[in-house]
Amino acid sequence: MSVLRDRPDALAPHGNGERSPGRRLRFVDNLRIALTVLVVLHHVVVGYSGLGMWYYDERPTSAAVGIGLTVFLMLNQAWFMGAFFLLSGHFTPGSYERKGARAFLRDRLVRLGIPLLVFYFVLNPILSLGDYHGGPLGIAYLHAIGSGPLWFALALLVFDACYAAVRVLGAARRGRRGAEPRRGSRLARWEDRATGAPKRRTVLGFVAALALATYVLRILVPAGFWLPVIDFPTGAYLAQYAAFFVLGTIAYRRGWFRAVTPRLGRFGAALAAGAVVVFLPLALGTGGVTGWTGHGTLSSLCYALFDSGFAVGLLLALLAVFRRRFDGQGPLRRYLARHSFTVYVTHAAVVTAAGYALAALAMPTLPKVALVALVAVPACFALAGPIRRLPGVRRVL
């Protein structure tokens, strides 16, 4: 999810991020900073939403506040992790082509696998100490291990391995037929159309296909279903995550990020707004409390149309805005981008510590959420620098 160094995750680009040489996509780095801040804010809000899904939890001071925070979380969940997979997919082809399959996978295992293992077996049990109420420590530890927010690293490792496998098999097939794609072939024609922004009908077709895939998936894996062992909390969004990762690799080939226009951004904003205004009320109003979560219901289909349209539209709008307005970096933004992945790995500890430190403050939920956010977000980025200077850590983070 570093501006100056090659990284294997969505929090860090792998080079210029374009098929042809050119200046770095600074606006993508800046978008990554905003997404990382949103991840921290998301988990701050989870702790005060009353959902009981964070390492430190407080009940909201009113039902209305709890509902408002839950709506905020639902809107975030509809798109922001998909955005990380989109950016990761965009930077994956260049990294693979520079390193080759073996070095590419080895680098992924080091930079994603090591943080995942440390969080799974060390940090997650430590952060879960608040849930320990006696009993055998060994049993408690087994219940406390888990990936937490680092489920993203696990999913990305799987996607990277699949990408490498596809590239290796494709190279083997081309080796049997000849090194280059036949002129006039489908692949050659596709490569020739590698510039220009996607058409609106292409965007709408992608939204429809993604919504259908999401709807079908949620018949088996409804929203809120927890996948044990791997500790994957958002299996209902797997279709979105995989589709956005693949879309990112296509965007790299076709130069879509650089080609997104303000007009296409406005179309994306209208698409996102329409999804919220039309499909979200239908999803929540026709299926009762849980009908929207899956099981093949009509409200589940409406919710799939909502989060697919909202995610695609909002990302188009943000790419257009950041490309036009935030395509430069000074020292502060360079620091923030360079440390974004470290923040992603370590923010759970900072947010949890801030929650416990401010637990004694008796104040309404919304001001307290704001206070914790004002403490946690700067602290996450301030601590990321010293953490990366620890011996051996920079090689991973």
C-alpha positions in Angstrom: 0.0 0.0 0.0 7.7 3.9 -0.3 8.0 6.6 -2.7 11.8 6.1 -2.9 12.1 2.3 -2.7 10.7 -0.7 -4.4 7.9 -2.4 -2.4 5.7 -5.5 -3.0 2.5 -4.3 -1.6 -0.3 -1.9 -2.5 1.1 0.6 0.0 4.3 1.0 -2.1 4.9 1.3 -5.8 7.4 -0.8 -7.8 8.8 1.9 -10.0 7.3 4.4 -12.4 4.1 2.4 -12.5 3.7 2.8 -16.3 4.2 0.6 -19.2 6.5 3.1 -20.8 9.2 5.3 -19.1 7.9 8.5 -17.6 7.8 10.5 -14.4 6.6 8.8 -11.3 2.9 8.7 -10.5 3.1 11.0 -7.5 -0.6 11.4 -7.3 -0.9 7.6 -6.8 1.6 7.8 -3.9 -0.5 10.6 -2.4 -3.7 8.6 -2.9 -2.0 5.8 -1.0 -1.3 8.1 1.9 -5.0 9.1 2.1 -6.0 5.4 2.0 -3.6 4.6 4.8 -5.0 7.4 7.0 -8.5 6.1 6.2 -7.5 2.6 7.4 -6.3 4.0 10.7 -9.5 6.1 11.1 -11.6 3.1 10.2 -10.2 1.0 13.0 -10.5 3.9 15.4 -14.2 4.1 14.6 -14.6 0.3 14.9 -13.5 0.5 18.5 -16.4 2.9 19.4 -19.1 1.6 17.1 -20.4 -1.0 19.5 -19.7 -3.8 17.0 -17.2 -5.5 19.4 -14.7 -6.2 16.5 -11.6 -4.4 17.8 -8.9 -5.1 20.4 -10.3 -2.2 22.5 -14.0 -1.5 22.5 -16.3 1.0 24.1 -20.1 1.2 23.7 -21.3 4.3 22.0 -23.1 6.8 24.2 -26.2 6.7 22.1 -27.9 4.4 19.6 -27.9 7.1 17.0 -24.2 7.6 17.2 -23.7 3.8 17.0 -25.8 3.7 13.8 -23.9 6.7 12.3 -20.5 5.1 13.0 -21.7 1.8 11.5 -22.9 3.5 8.3 -19.4 5.1 8.1 -17.8 1.7 8.4 -20.1 0.2 5.8 -19.3 2.9 3.3 -15.6 2.5 3.9 -15.7 -1.3 3.6 -17.5 -1.0 0.3 -14.4 0.4 -1.4 -11.2 1.2 0.5 -9.6 -2.2 0.7 -10.5 -2.9 -2.9 -8.6 0.3 -3.7 -5.4 -1.1 -2.1 -5.7 -4.2 -4.3 -6.2 -2.1 -7.4 -3.0 -0.1 -6.6 -1.2 -3.3 -5.8 -2.2 -4.9 -9.1 -1.1 -1.8 -11.0 2.4 -2.0 -9.7 2.8 -5.8 -9.9 3.6 -6.3 -13.6 6.5 -3.9 -13.5 8.0 -5.5 -10.4 7.6 -9.0 -11.9 9.2 -8.0 -15.2 12.2 -6.4 -13.5 12.9 -9.3 -11.1 11.6 -12.5 -12.8 9.3 -15.0 -11.3 11.6 -16.5 -8.7 13.0 -13.2 -7.3 9.5 -11.7 -7.4 8.0 -14.4 -5.3 11.0 -14.5 -2.9 10.7 -10.7 -2.4 7.0 -11.0 -1.7 7.5 -13.7 0.9 10.0 -11.6 2.7 8.2 -8.2 2.6 4.7 -9.5 3.1 5.2 -12.9 4.7 7.4 -11.8 7.6 5.1 -9.0 8.8 2.2 -11.4 8.5 3.9 -14.1 10.6 5.0 -11.6 13.2 1.6 -10.1 13.5 -0.1 -13.5 13.5 1.9 -15.2 16.2 3.2 -12.2 18.3 1.4 -8.9 17.9 -2.1 -10.2 17.6 -1.9 -12.2 20.9 -0.4 -9.2 22.7 -3.2 -6.9 21.4 -5.7 -9.5 22.5 -4.6 -9.6 26.1 -7.6 -7.5 27.1 -9.8 -10.4 26.2 -7.9 -12.8 28.5 -10.0 -13.6 31.6 -8.1 -16.6 33.0 -7.6 -20.2 32.0 -4.7 -22.1 30.5 -2.3 -19.7 28.8 -1.6 -22.2 26.0 -5.3 -22.4 25.1 -5.7 -18.7 25.3 -2.7 -18.1 23.0 -4.2 -20.5 20.4 -7.4 -18.5 20.5 -5.5 -15.2 20.2 -3.3 -15.9 17.2 -4.6 -14.3 14.0 -3.8 -12.0 11.1 -5.8 -9.0 12.2 -5.5 -6.2 9.7 -2.6 -8.2 8.1 -5.2 -10.4 6.3 -4.5 -8.0 3.5 -0.9 -9.3 3.2 -2.1 -12.9 3.1 -4.6 -12.2 0.3 -2.0 -10.3 -1.6 0.5 -13.1 -1.4 -2.1 -15.4 -2.9 -2.9 -13.0 -5.7 0.8 -12.4 -6.4 1.4 -16.2 -6.6 -1.5 -16.6 -9.0 -0.2 -13.7 -11.1 3.3 -15.3 -11.3 1.8 -18.6 -12.2 -0.2 -17.1 -15.0 2.9 -15.3 -16.4 5.1 -18.4 -16.2 2.5 -20.6 -17.9 1.9 -17.9 -20.6 5.6 -17.6 -21.2 5.8 -21.4 -21.6 3.0 -21.4 -24.1 4.6 -18.6 -26.1 7.9 -20.5 -26.0 6.3 -23.4 -27.7 4.7 -21.2 -30.4 7.5 -18.6 -30.7 8.7 -15.7 -28.5 6.4 -12.9 -29.7 2.7 -12.8 -30.1 1.6 -13.2 -33.7 1.0 -9.9 -35.4 -2.7 -9.4 -35.8 -3.5 -11.8 -33.0 -5.9 -11.0 -30.2 -3.0 -10.3 -27.7 -1.1 -8.1 -30.2 -4.3 -6.1 -30.9 -4.9 -5.8 -27.2 -1.4 -4.5 -26.7 -1.8 -1.9 -29.5 -4.8 -0.5 -27.6 -2.8 0.2 -24.5 -3.5 3.9 -24.2 -6.5 6.0 -23.4 -9.0 6.0 -20.5 -11.6 3.2 -20.3 -15.0 4.0 -21.9 -18.1 4.6 -19.9 -19.8 1.5 -21.2 -16.7 -0.5 -20.2 -17.0 0.9 -16.7 -20.7 0.1 -16.4 -20.1 -3.4 -17.8 -17.4 -4.1 -15.2 -19.7 -2.8 -12.4 -22.5 -5.2 -13.6 -20.1 -8.2 -13.8 -18.6 -7.5 -10.4 -22.0 -7.0 -8.8 -23.2 -10.4 -10.2 -20.0 -12.2 -9.1 -20.3 -10.6 -5.6 -24.0 -11.6 -5.4 -23.2 -15.2 -6.2 -20.3 -15.4 -3.8 -22.4 -14.0 -1.0 -24.8 -16.9 -1.4 -22.1 -19.1 0.1 -20.1 -16.5 2.0 -22.5 -13.8 3.3 -21.2 -10.5 4.7 -20.0 -10.9 8.3 -19.0 -14.5 7.8 -15.7 -15.2 9.4 -13.2 -17.6 7.8 -11.4 -19.4 10.7 -7.8 -20.4 10.8 -6.7 -17.8 8.2 -8.6 -15.2 10.2 -10.1 -13.6 7.0 -12.8 -11.2 8.1 -14.2 -10.0 4.7 -14.6 -13.0 2.6 -17.8 -11.5 1.1 -15.6 -9.0 -0.7 -13.2 -11.5 -2.3 -14.8 -11.1 -5.7 -14.1 -7.3 -5.5 -10.5 -7.8 -4.2 -9.6 -10.2 -6.9 -11.3 -8.2 -9.7 -9.6 -5.0 -8.6 -6.2 -6.7 -8.5 -6.7 -8.0 -12.0 -8.0 -4.6 -13.1 -4.9 -2.9 -11.7 -2.7 -5.1 -13.9 -4.7 -4.2 -16.9 -4.6 -0.5 -16.0 -0.8 -0.7 -15.9 -0.7 -2.1 -19.4 -3.1 0.4 -20.8 -1.9 3.4 -18.9 -5.3 4.0 -17.4 -4.2 5.8 -14.2 -2.5 8.5 -16.2 -5.3 8.7 -18.7 -8.2 9.3 -16.3 -9.8 12.6 -17.2 -11.8 15.1 -15.1 -14.8 14.2 -17.2 -14.4 10.5 -16.4 -13.9 11.4 -12.8 -17.2 13.3 -12.8 -18.9 10.3 -14.3 -17.4 8.2 -11.5 -18.6 10.6 -8.8 -22.1 10.4 -10.3 -21.9 6.6 -10.4 -20.9 6.4 -6.8 -23.6 8.9 -5.7 -26.2 7.0 -7.7 -25.2 3.8 -6.0 -25.7 5.3 -2.6 -29.0 7.0 -3.5 -30.6 4.2 -5.4 -29.2 0.8 -4.4 -28.2 1.3 -0.8 -31.8 2.2 0.4 -33.2 -0.7 -1.6 -30.7 -3.1 0.0 -31.4 -1.9 3.5 -35.1 -1.3 3.2 -36.3 -4.5 1.5 -34.5 -7.3 3.3 -34.8 -6.5 7.0 -31.8 -6.3 9.3 -29.7 -9.0 7.7 -31.2 -9.6 4.2 -28.6 -7.5 2.5 -25.7 -9.7 3.8 -26.2 -12.5 1.2 -28.1 -15.8 0.9 -29.4 -15.0 -2.6 -31.9 -12.4 -1.5 -33.1 -9.4 -3.6 -31.7 -7.0 -1.1 -28.3 -8.8 -1.3 -28.3 -8.2 -5.1 -29.1 -4.5 -4.5 -26.3 -4.3 -1.9 -23.9 -5.9 -4.4 -24.9 -3.3 -7.0 -24.4 -0.6 -4.4 -20.9 -1.5 -3.2 -19.7 -2.4 -6.8 -20.9 0.9 -8.3 -19.8 2.9 -5.2 -16.3 1.4 -5.2 -15.7 1.8 -9.0 -17.2 5.2 -9.2 -15.4 6.6 -6.1 -12.1 5.3 -7.3 -12.5 6.9 -10.7 -13.4 10.2 -9.0 -10.4 10.0 -6.6 -7.9 9.1 -9.4 -9.1 12.1 -11.4 -9.0 14.5 -8.4 -5.6 13.3 -7.2 -4.1 13.3 -10.7 -5.2 16.9 -11.2 -4.8 18.4 -7.7 -2.3 16.3 -5.8 0.4 15.3 -8.3 3.3 16.7 -6.4 5.3 15.9 -3.3 7.3 17.9 -0.8 9.3 16.5 2.1 6.2 15.8 4.3 4.4 13.8 1.6 7.5 11.9 0.7 7.9 10.9 4.4 4.3 9.9 4.6 4.4 7.8 1.4 7.7 6.2 2.4 6.3 5.0 5.7 2.7 4.1 4.6 3.3 0.3 4.7 4.9 0.5 8.1 1.9 2.4 9.4 -0.4 -0.3 7.9 1.5 -3.0 9.7 1.8 -1.3 13.1 -1.3 0.9 13.4 -3.4 -1.6 15.3 -1.0 -1.4 18.2 -1.0 2.4 18.2 -4.8 2.7 17.9 -5.3 0.1 20.7 -2.8 1.8 23.0 -4.5 5.2 22.4 -7.9 3.6 23.2 -6.7 2.2 26.5 -4.8 5.4 27.4 -7.9 7.5 27.0 -10.3 5.0 28.4 -10.7 6.9 31.7 -12.0 10.0 29.9 -15.8 10.3 30.3 -17.0 12.1 27.2 -19.5 11.6 24.4 -18.5 9.1 21.7 -18.1 11.4 18.8 -15.6 13.8 20.5 -13.8 10.9 21.9 -13.5 9.3 18.4 -12.1 12.6 17.2 -9.6 12.8 20.0 -8.4 9.3 19.6 -8.0 9.9 15.8 -6.1 13.1 16.4 -3.7 11.2 18.7 -3.4 7.9 16.7 -2.9 9.1 13.1 0.1 11.4 13.8 1.5 8.9 16.3 1.4 6.1 13.7 3.4 8.1 11.1 5.8 9.6 13.8 6.6 6.1 15.1 7.0 4.6 11.7 10.4 6.3 11.1 12.1 5.0 14.2 10.6 1.6 13.6 12.1 1.4 10.1 15.5 2.4 11.5 15.6 -0.7 13.7 18.2 -3.2 12.6 16.8 -5.5 9.8 13.4 -3.8 9.8 14.0 -1.7 6.7 14.6 -4.8 4.6 11.1 -5.9 5.4 9.1 -2.6 5.9 
